[in-house]
Amino acid sequence: MRTFTDQRQSETQDELWAVQHEPVYTLGQAGRQEYLRETGSVPVIRCDRGGQVTYHGPGQAVIYCLVDLRRRPWGIKSMVERLETAVIGLLAQHGVRAERRTGAPGVYVAGSKIAALGLRVRQGCSYHGLALNVDLDLAPFAHIDPCGFAGLTVTRTRDLGCEEGVDIMSARLMCLVRESLDQERPT
């Protein structure tokens, strides 16, 4: 991601990468060690994205957004809103009502976080992205304060009646993210 961003030229096309990670806790730039409790054998990695602490693992749809913001008529705040809108739209397709929260980037369902966001902008280009909990094991979240909020619960699409697995949800989310980023007007 960083290498791609550092080597970009003005004509380099934007890219979206869909991935799943092996179990890992990531501490963003604002992440504090106190947000981690007993992490056991799961590695903890400090990274340069925005945000606090989260868990990534199999069954989570992660979309990295490698976007040249200098070519867009909007900035990073709008990008965050567009990513949230894509997740909210995907969940709405499954009859799930989701929302964003002011001051707490991500997507929430009935107060529980279902998608985390963390971006970094370097030389006008974004990298990192979003993570949607599809059918991953949620137990590792009990060992952290997700996104730095003590007591924040997390959920996943499987527990909300969405039967589609991570590969299908990831592909659908990728399409919605692309559509949202391609809109000129704010979402």
Secondary structure, 3 states (H helix, E strand, C coil): CHHHHHHCCCCCCCEEEEECCCCEEEECCCCCHHHECCCCCCCEEECCCCCCEEEECCCEEEEEEEEEHHHCCCCHHHHHHHHHHHHHHHHHHCCCCCEEECCEEEEEECCEEEEEEEEEEECCEEEEEEEEECCCCCHHHHHECHHHCCCCCECCHHHHCCCCCHHHHHHHHHHHHHHHHHCCCCC
